[in-house]
C-alpha cells in the first residue's frame, strides 16, 4: 500500500473516530497506535513513551499553563465589564458607539486572556443586553460579540500561536509580533462593518443627550491600566530579549493573580481555587493533545505519509496560490468540526514542508492559519463562540446569531486576502524588532 493511500486511510479513520465525540487526545493516540502496530509491527510501539515524553519535555510548553492561568485570573474578575464600560463612555458620541465599544473591549480583553470563549462570555454578558436594550438588532449585537471574541487567538499573547510555534519550530516571539498588525486590521474591519450597519439601520446614536464628564471617563482607568501594563510588560520582556516565553508567562500569571486579589477583591480561597482548577483542567487537556499529536506526527512520518504528500504537491507544479487556497479551504472545513488546538497540532507537521517548498514565510502562514481558526470558531456545526453566545442569550436563536456573524466572517476572509497581497503586514514588525 502506497504512503498516499495510507494517508487517505488515516484521514478517514481519524475523522470517523473524532466524529463519535471521543476526546481528541484519545482519538489521535488510538489512531497512531493502531496504524503503527498494523504497518510497522509490535516493535514500533516500544517508541511510544519516548516519543510522547520527548515532545512534552520542551521547556517552551511551560508558558502554556502560565498564560492560561493568567487568562483565567483576568476572566474571573470584572475586568471585562470595566473595559466595556470605559470604552462605551469614551466612544459615546461615535456612530454605532455601543457595537464599536464592544468590539474594542473584545480586542483588549482578548489580549489579557488569550481565550476566545472567555472573551465572548465576559464582554457578551454585559454588552449584548445593553445593545439590545438601546435599539440594536439581536443579530448585530450577538454577531459582533461572537466575532470579536475570536480576536483572542490572534492578538498576543495567543495560546494558538504558542501551539503553532511548537509544532512548526518557529519563534513564538516572532509569531506574537506578527499577530499585532493583522489583529488591529481585523478589529478595524469589524468596527467598520458595525459602523456601516448601524448607520444603515438607523441605530447611529443612543442616549444622545447623555454627557459623560471627564471624571466619569477616567474613573475606571485605574482598575484597567495595571492589567494593560502587565500585557505590555510581558510583550516587552519577550521582544526585548529580557525573558523567555515561559519566564515572561510565569511573571505575568503571578502579577495578574495579585492584581485580581488587590483590585477586584477576588481573595476567597474558593475563588482562587476556581482559577487554579480551571487553569489546570485546560492545561492538562492541551498537554494531552500535544503529547498524542506528537505521536500522531511521528506515525505519519514513519509511514512516509508526510514526505509523500509534500513530494506529490511539489510534483504537481501548480501555482503556489492555488496550493494556498486549497490549504485554506481544508483548514476552514476542518475548523467546522475540530477545535484550533487539534487542527494545528495535526496538520502543521504535514503542511510545513509544503508551505516552505512553495516559498511562503512560516511566520506569515501562522497568522493566516490563525485567522482560519478564528473562522472555525463562528462556523457551524461546532462553532464554539456561537454556542457561548447562545448560552448567554438563550432567547436569540442560533440562526440569528449566525446571520449576524456571517458578515464578520467575510471580514476575516478579506483580511486573509489583504495579507496575501501585503504579507509585510505580518512580517515587517518581527523583522524590524528582532532582525
JONOR-V703817 format. One line per field, one symbol per residue. burial: 1 if it has 9 or more other C-alpha atoms within 8 Angstrom, else 0. A space follows every 50 residues. Layout:
burial: ???
This chain:
burial: 00110110010011001100010111111011101110011001100100 11101100011011111111111110111111110111101100111111 11111111111111111111111111111011000101111111111111 11111111111111111101011111111111101110111011100110 00111000000000011101001101110110011111100011111111 11111110111001010000110011011101101111111111111111 10011111110011000000001000010011111111111111110111 11111100010111111111111111111101111111110100010101 11111111101100110110001011111100000
